[in-house]
Amino acid sequence: MLVTTMHDVNGVEVQQDERKKSIPRWKTSIGLIGALACFSILRTPFYNVSSDRFSPSAPNILKKNASSHFCLDASCAGDSGLVSTYPEKRDDVTLGTLRTPQQKPRSTATYESMCEYISSRSALSLWTQYADIVLLASRLPADPHFNIVERVLRRGWDRYQYLQLLQNPDQTLHPVYEPPIVQVLVVGGSVTYGFKCTAINRVRGRSCAWAMRLESLLNELAGGLLVKIHNRGLGGSNSKTGQAVWEEDIYSDEGKIPDVVINGHSTNDAAWTQQEGGHDYLGNWGRNIRDTTIVSQEIEVLANYYGFSLVSYANVVRDWVYGDTHGTLFSPIWYSADGSYVTEPHPGQGMHLSTMWIMAYHLLSLATTLCSTEVWNKQATVWSNFSQTSVLRAYNTSDQIKFPENVEYQPLPLGLPPLLTNNLSLVDITDKWRANARNIPNTSLVCSHSNESRCIYSWINGLEWEETSASIETKFAPFVKHQGKWSVIDDTGRHKFGWVPAEKDSELLFEFRNLTRPIGTVTLFPMKSYGEKWRDSNSRFRFMSQEDEAASWSELITTDISGVHDRNTSETYTVSIDLPSAIPKNANLRMSMTLTNGTTFKLMGLSVCS
């Protein structure tokens, strides 16, 4: 399982996933289907077929030469002035070897200073020209944090070769087995879902959103079903909701164990509290430009600290949007037909098309980064590879053939680093990290092929577009002990289904009998809204347990939840109820909710978990 990039049209929210602490940390850790874009773009089926697996055989165009010098004179780099990456076009380069110091480049120019050397060159052109040499000169021990990335890469590569083999006209070649499809889970809000994204032939919603477009792009380039992206964007939700969807497995069985998780929340995160107005955000809830950059800087710090990849659509298009706030290609429509300024966080399909390309490029970048580190290993360090070059000859002493033992680091502790709080210090960060790692049970390191959920029941509105009031009530029917005046309705006309009472003091009672696992947490997803209809809205939730049929019901906990907030939005909140003690297996659980104040309330989801 790989938890990865945090992305959305408006920005990013990074949170520590406590449940996944058994996953090793990786630098720039990502759910790398980047390779998918990398080898999909090539499309040429480079493979050999053996008895049991595919064995890639790349042509010369994929291989790079090696050179030990920097040369700032075009005369040493061929007629184009560039170091060619095509060995067949270079007479003085042999693949995999280093030019000896005696084979110095030809130079007819004389330079008096460094600036005279580079005055007519850009940093980008110099870096690009000598990228291969920079890589060789930077060779370090293997980066252990890319191991999970590599596994996803291998899975994607195997799947790609399988698809290419199916298209091979030589019918004597047959795939030995079918590699699995790369599964990607995307959680997000209404923008990720695709609200107000419309396209030709009435394509809208999830079908129009960037996640589905990215799936279509990668599969089209690969020539078959390479990746399956499960878009679980929910309108009116935030990162807290997405975290619950992920932790409590509140999504369909298909893709239950994703290889990649992309968090696309941010629109509602930007307005989580009135004091938290600044996020990496391109909507217009907040009007002050500087404020919208403050939290984005913090998110970048968190992404680097926890090892998550970070993509910001807002940063890519910010100049265009600020240059013309009346434009609608990259941003929402902020001006109505009469010219008045309106609040609107949902952009159109131009954003989704752009985000698809941005994500594809990002994945390609991640793939090439991984492939560049593949040759970095502990036996091929700077010292051993350059011992014969003039650059490091003076430093080539017997004790420098490899890195000294005293500069090697201890293996990183398991799991994520400790929570990045205001009090975390250099003095205690190592001890805290190692202490957390010791608390990870050994069983968590054993992979399970079971799709069994930790929840005995879970539902949240919006994951399935086809659902209706009747289908939801049918799903709840086995657990409804007393329905009272509550029913599942959509009072918006936009598939916003939830349990709503018809009158005050009415009680809805759920009963879960013969529990199949111990239960310790119940998560509620109430909607909070504004206006006269929601004034003073409040419901009381009571939880009771019964150890066996002969025992009486014991009161566990009672809590009140408000249905109103101080923003002009309707949002799904997440309220986790930790029971005082776990209810044992085979016992019974009751949960009741009663409208105690106001005229309405709405429960948009419920999960009952271990």
PAMARPA-14541 format. One line per field, with one value per residue (C-alpha): residue in one letter; x, y, z. Coordinates in steps of 0.5 Angstrom, whole numbers. Example, Ala and Ser with C-alpha at 12.3 -4.5 7.8 and 13.67 -1.06 7.14 Angstrom:
resn	a|s .
x	25|27 .
y	-9|-2 .
z	16|14 .
//
This chain:
resn	m|l|v|t|t|m|h|d|v|n|g|v|e|v|q|q|d|e|r|k|k|s|i|p|r|w|k|t|s|i|g|l|i|g|a|l|a|c|f|s|i|l|r|t|p|f|y|n|v|s|s|d|r|f|s|p|s|a|p|n|i|l|k|k|n|a|s|s|h|f|c|l|d|a|s|c|a|g|d|s|g|l|v|s|t|y|p|e|k|r|d|d|v|t|l|g|t|l|r|t|p|q|q|k|p|r|s|t|a|t|y|e|s|m|c|e|y|i|s|s|r|s|a|l|s|l|w|t|q|y|a|d|i|v|l|l|a|s|r|l|p|a|d|p|h|f|n|i|v|e|r|v|l|r|r|g|w|d|r|y|q|y|l|q|l|l|q|n|p|d|q|t|l|h|p|v|y|e|p|p|i|v|q|v|l|v|v|g|g|s|v|t|y|g|f|k|c|t|a|i|n|r|v|r|g|r|s|c|a|w|a|m|r|l|e|s|l|l|n|e|l|a|g|g|l|l|v|k|i|h|n|r|g|l|g|g|s|n|s|k|t|g|q|a|v|w|e|e|d|i|y|s|d|e|g|k|i|p|d|v|v|i|n|g|h|s|t|n|d|a|a|w|t|q|q|e|g|g|h|d|y|l|g|n|w|g|r|n|i|r|d|t|t|i|v|s|q|e|i|e|v|l|a|n|y|y|g|f|s|l|v|s|y|a|n|v|v|r|d|w|v|y|g|d|t|h|g|t|l|f|s|p|i|w|y|s|a|d|g|s|y|v|t|e|p|h|p|g|q|g|m|h|l|s|t|m|w|i|m|a|y|h|l|l|s|l|a|t|t|l|c|s|t|e|v|w|n|k|q|a|t|v|w|s|n|f|s|q|t|s|v|l|r|a|y|n|t|s|d|q|i|k|f|p|e|n|v|e|y|q|p|l|p|l|g|l|p|p|l|l|t|n|n|l|s|l|v|d|i|t|d|k|w|r|a|n|a|r|n|i|p|n|t|s|l|v|c|s|h|s|n|e|s|r|c|i|y|s|w|i|n|g|l|e|w|e|e|t|s|a|s|i|e|t|k|f|a|p|f|v|k|h|q|g|k|w|s|v|i|d|d|t|g|r|h|k|f|g|w|v|p|a|e|k|d|s|e|l|l|f|e|f|r|n|l|t|r|p|i|g|t|v|t|l|f|p|m|k|s|y|g|e|k|w|r|d|s|n|s|r|f|r|f|m|s|q|e|d|e|a|a|s|w|s|e|l|i|t|t|d|i|s|g|v|h|d|r|n|t|s|e|t|y|t|v|s|i|d|l|p|s|a|i|p|k|n|a|n|l|r|m|s|m|t|l|t|n|g|t|t|f|k|l|m|g|l|s|v|c|s .
x	0|3|0|2|1|-3|-6|-12|-14|-13|-8|-6|-7|-2|-4|0|-3|-3|-6|0|6|8|10|17|19|21|24|19|15|10|5|9|5|10|13|7|7|15|14|7|10|15|10|15|15|22|22|25|20|23|20|17|18|19|26|26|31|32|35|40|36|34|42|46|54|59|64|68|69|66|67|64|67|62|68|69|61|60|57|51|55|51|54|50|46|46|53|52|53|59|66|70|65|64|58|59|67|70|75|82|85|90|84|82|77|80|79|81|79|82|78|81|75|69|64|68|67|59|57|53|50|44|44|39|42|49|45|42|48|52|46|50|56|53|49|56|60|54|54|52|50|43|37|33|27|25|24|16|16|20|15|10|14|16|8|7|12|10|3|6|10|4|-1|5|6|-2|-1|5|3|7|2|8|9|4|4|6|1|-3|0|-5|-7|-4|-10|-10|-15|-17|-20|-22|-28|-33|-27|-24|-31|-32|-37|-39|-34|-38|-36|-39|-44|-46|-40|-40|-38|-33|-33|-30|-26|-18|-17|-22|-18|-11|-14|-16|-9|-5|-9|-9|-2|0|-5|-9|-12|-6|-8|-15|-17|-22|-25|-28|-29|-34|-38|-38|-32|-25|-19|-22|-27|-22|-18|-24|-26|-18|-17|-24|-25|-31|-31|-33|-29|-26|-19|-20|-12|-10|-2|-3|-7|-8|-11|-14|-18|-17|-23|-26|-20|-19|-25|-24|-24|-25|-18|-15|-16|-10|-8|-5|-12|-14|-21|-24|-27|-21|-19|-12|-7|-1|-6|-7|1|2|-1|2|9|7|4|11|15|10|11|18|18|14|16|10|10|7|3|0|-4|-5|2|3|-3|-3|0|-5|-10|-8|-6|-14|-19|-24|-21|-25|-20|-16|-20|-28|-33|-32|-36|-44|-47|-49|-41|-42|-37|-39|-36|-34|-29|-31|-27|-29|-26|-20|-17|-19|-15|-9|-9|-9|-3|1|0|2|8|9|9|14|19|18|19|26|28|27|31|37|38|38|45|47|49|54|59|60|61|64|71|71|68|73|79|82|80|84|79|80|86|90|85|85|88|87|82|77|76|69|66|68|64|64|60|55|48|44|38|32|26|20|14|13|17|14|9|11|9|12|16|19|27|33|35|29|27|31|29|21|22|25|20|14|18|18|11|9|7|11|4|4|10|6|3|-5|-8|-15|-20|-23|-25|-24|-31|-37|-42|-40|-43|-42|-46|-44|-39|-44|-48|-53|-56|-63|-67|-70|-63|-60|-65|-65|-58|-59|-66|-62|-60|-66|-69|-74|-74|-79|-80|-73|-72|-67|-68|-64|-67|-62|-63|-56|-55|-54|-58|-58|-62|-67|-72|-79|-80|-76|-75|-76|-71|-68|-65|-60|-58|-52|-53|-47|-41|-37|-31|-29|-32|-28|-30|-36|-35|-41|-41|-46|-47|-47|-50|-53|-59|-66|-67|-61|-61|-60|-60|-57|-58|-56|-53|-53|-49|-50|-48|-50|-45|-50|-58|-59|-55|-58|-56|-51|-50|-43|-43|-47|-45|-49|-47|-49|-52|-50|-43|-41|-40|-44|-43|-46|-40|-40|-36|-32|-34|-30|-33|-28|-32|-30|-28|-28|-35|-33|-34|-41|-44|-49|-49|-54|-54|-59|-60|-65|-66|-66|-66|-68|-72|-67|-61|-57|-53|-49|-45|-44|-38|-38|-31|-26 .
y	0|7|13|19|26|31|35|39|45|50|46|41|39|34|30|24|18|14|8|7|8|1|4|5|13|15|21|24|18|18|13|12|11|16|10|9|16|15|8|9|15|11|6|2|-5|-6|-13|-20|-26|-31|-37|-34|-26|-21|-18|-11|-9|-2|1|6|12|10|9|15|16|18|23|26|33|39|43|50|50|48|45|39|37|36|41|42|45|39|33|28|22|18|13|12|19|20|17|19|16|9|7|6|8|14|18|18|25|24|25|32|36|40|48|53|59|62|65|70|69|65|70|70|63|63|70|67|61|60|56|52|50|49|44|41|40|37|33|26|29|32|25|21|26|26|19|17|11|8|12|7|11|9|2|3|7|2|-3|1|2|-5|-7|-2|-4|-11|-9|-5|-10|-15|-10|-9|-17|-17|-12|-16|-19|-25|-30|-35|-30|-31|-28|-32|-29|-23|-17|-13|-7|-1|1|9|12|19|23|30|35|38|40|33|30|35|39|45|41|40|38|35|30|32|29|32|30|25|23|30|31|31|24|20|24|22|15|15|19|14|8|11|12|5|1|-2|-2|0|4|4|11|11|18|18|26|28|35|39|35|36|33|30|27|24|21|18|15|12|10|6|3|7|6|0|-7|-5|-2|-4|-4|2|2|10|15|22|27|32|36|44|48|47|46|53|55|50|56|63|64|59|63|62|56|54|56|59|60|67|65|69|76|78|75|74|71|65|64|63|56|53|55|50|45|45|44|38|35|35|33|27|25|26|29|35|38|45|47|54|55|53|58|63|69|68|68|74|77|77|75|76|70|63|58|57|59|59|65|70|75|74|77|83|84|83|80|73|68|61|56|51|52|49|44|48|47|39|39|43|39|32|34|37|31|26|31|30|22|22|27|22|16|19|21|14|11|16|13|6|6|9|4|3|-1|5|11|17|15|8|11|17|14|14|21|27|31|26|23|27|25|18|15|7|9|13|7|7|11|11|7|12|17|12|13|8|5|10|8|5|9|16|21|24|29|36|40|47|43|38|39|36|34|29|27|21|18|20|17|10|10|10|5|0|1|-2|-9|-14|-17|-10|-12|-18|-17|-19|-21|-20|-15|-15|-8|-6|-4|-8|-2|4|9|16|20|21|15|12|16|11|11|14|15|8|4|8|6|-1|-1|1|-3|-9|-5|0|-2|5|10|15|21|20|19|19|25|30|37|40|36|35|28|30|25|24|22|28|28|31|34|36|30|25|19|14|8|3|-3|-8|-15|-20|-16|-20|-16|-12|-4|2|7|10|16|21|25|31|36|43|49|56|61|61|53|51|56|53|46|40|33|28|22|16|10|3|-4|-11|-16|-22|-23|-24|-17|-11|-5|-1|7|8|16|21|27|33|35|42|42|50|53|61|60|61|54|47|42|35|35|29|27|21|18|14|9|9|1|-3|-7|-15|-19|-22|-17|-12|-4|1|8|13|20|25|32|36|43|47|45|40|36|32|26|24|18|13|8|3|0|-3 .
z	0|-2|1|-4|-7|-4|-10|-12|-16|-11|-7|-2|5|8|14|18|17|24|21|16|21|19|12|11|10|3|1|-4|-3|-8|-11|-17|-23|-26|-30|-33|-37|-38|-42|-44|-48|-52|-54|-57|-55|-52|-49|-49|-47|-43|-39|-33|-34|-38|-39|-42|-47|-48|-55|-55|-55|-48|-46|-44|-45|-40|-40|-34|-36|-36|-43|-44|-51|-56|-60|-55|-56|-63|-68|-64|-58|-54|-51|-55|-51|-57|-57|-64|-66|-62|-64|-58|-53|-51|-47|-40|-40|-38|-42|-39|-37|-43|-48|-46|-50|-56|-54|-59|-54|-49|-43|-38|-33|-31|-33|-40|-40|-39|-40|-46|-43|-39|-32|-35|-42|-38|-33|-39|-43|-37|-34|-35|-32|-26|-24|-25|-20|-15|-15|-7|-4|-6|-3|1|1|-6|-5|-5|-11|-14|-13|-16|-22|-23|-23|-28|-32|-32|-34|-39|-43|-42|-46|-51|-52|-53|-59|-62|-69|-67|-65|-62|-56|-51|-44|-38|-33|-33|-28|-24|-26|-22|-17|-15|-10|-11|-5|-5|-5|-10|-15|-15|-16|-22|-20|-25|-30|-36|-43|-50|-50|-43|-40|-33|-26|-25|-32|-34|-28|-28|-25|-30|-36|-33|-33|-40|-42|-39|-41|-48|-49|-46|-51|-46|-38|-35|-29|-26|-22|-17|-16|-9|-9|-5|-5|1|4|7|9|15|11|6|12|14|8|7|14|15|8|6|-1|-6|-6|-13|-11|-4|-3|-8|-10|-10|-6|-8|-3|-7|-2|-1|-3|4|8|6|10|15|21|20|22|17|11|8|4|-3|-6|-12|-11|-8|-1|1|-2|0|-4|1|6|1|1|8|9|3|5|11|7|3|10|12|5|5|13|12|5|1|-6|-7|-14|-14|-20|-17|-17|-24|-27|-22|-26|-32|-27|-23|-30|-32|-26|-31|-35|-34|-37|-31|-26|-24|-26|-21|-25|-26|-33|-30|-28|-20|-16|-14|-9|-13|-12|-18|-24|-31|-35|-37|-30|-30|-37|-35|-28|-32|-36|-30|-26|-32|-32|-25|-25|-31|-27|-21|-26|-29|-22|-19|-25|-24|-17|-20|-21|-14|-10|-4|-8|-13|-10|-12|-10|-13|-20|-20|-18|-24|-26|-26|-21|-15|-16|-11|-6|-8|-1|1|6|1|-3|0|5|12|17|22|17|15|18|22|19|19|24|21|20|19|23|30|29|27|33|36|41|37|38|35|42|42|35|34|41|39|32|35|41|36|31|37|38|31|32|28|25|22|18|15|8|8|1|5|3|10|12|20|20|21|17|13|9|6|2|-5|-7|-11|-16|-17|-10|-8|-2|-3|-4|2|7|4|6|13|14|18|23|24|31|31|25|28|24|21|13|8|3|-2|0|-5|-12|-12|-10|-2|1|9|15|16|22|20|27|34|39|34|35|30|33|30|33|31|34|34|33|28|31|37|36|39|34|31|26|24|18|20|15|18|14|15|15|18|17|21|26|33|30|35|35|41|40|45|45|49|49|51|52|51|51|58|60|60|56|59|57|54|52|50|46|42|35|32|25|24|23|22|14|8|6|7|9|11|18|21|28|31|37|41|46|53|52|46|45|45|39|39|43|41|40|40|37|37|35|37|34|41|38|32|26|22|22|17|18|11|13|19|20|26|26|31 .
//
